[in-house]
Amino acid sequence: MFQKRDHKNLALGMMSGVLTVPISVFITTSMLALMETKIRDTISTTAEPTYQLSMSIGTILINLVTINMFYRLLVNSYIYKKKTMSMSFSLFSSL
């Protein structure tokens, strides 16, 4: 679908997309915590939301530790092994 010369750019674009996940998760969960969002505690489309999500910023940050470790591993791998990472993302994108 893409020409061979565009595979490196596709791989970099995919990696950039993956690297934005921790930021997106932090922003979304912070907004849910600050807005005191209520959700339904039963599976229904018409029931009233009664359960309030109660996550503090500390809890959110603790939950993000694992994904941040993966994020840092990915960034450091790209910084120090740029060619290998580009090839692996190109391989991944061709699946």
N, C-alpha and C positions, 0 to 999 in steps of 0.2 A: 504494500500500500504506500509506504514511504520509500523514497530513494535511499540508497545506502549512505550517502553523505549526510542525510538528515537524522540518522539513527542516534548519533551522539547528542544532538539537540533534544530529541525525544526523550532520551534517557535522563538528561539534565532536568527537563521539564517534569518528568515523573518524580524524580528525587525531590525537586522543589515542592511539589504538591504534597509528598509524604512528610516533608519537614515542617509544613504549616499545621499539621494535625495537632501537636501539643498546644500551640498557640490558640487554635480554634476551640479545643476542648476547655482550656482555661477560661477563655472569654465567655463561652456558653454556660459553663457551670457557675461562673461568678455572677452572671446575669440572673440565672435561676435562683441563686442564693440571695442576691440583693432584692429581687422582686418578690420574694416570699411566695413562690409559685405553689399552688395547690394542685394535686393530681387525684384521680379516682383510685380508690383502693380496691375496686372490683373491676372485672372486665365487662365494660358496658359503654355504650355510646351515649346513653341518656342519663346516667347516674350523676349526681352532684359530686364535684371534687371535694374531698374531705381531708385528705392527707397532705400535710404541708411538708415540702422538702426542707430539711434543716441541715444544710452543710455549711460549716464555717469555711473561711478562706484557708485556714490551717489544714482542715480535712481535705479540701480540694488539692492543695499543694502536696500533701502526703500521697494522695491517690495518683498524682502525676509523676511521682519519682521514677517509676518503672519506665514509663513512656519517654521521660526525659533522658534516662540512661541510654535507651535505644537511639534516641535522637542524637545525643552526643557521640555515640559510637558511629553512627552513620556519617555525621559531619566530619569527625576526625578521620574516618576511613577515606572520605572523599578528599580531604586536605592532603593526607599523606600518601594515598594510593589512588590518585585521580584516574589513571588509565584503567586500573583493575575495576574500580567502581563504575566507570562509564561502560565498560564491557559487560559487567554483571547486570546493570540496569538495562542495557541493550538486549541482553539475553532474556531478561525477565519480560521486557516489553514485546518480545517476539512470540511469547507463549500464547 
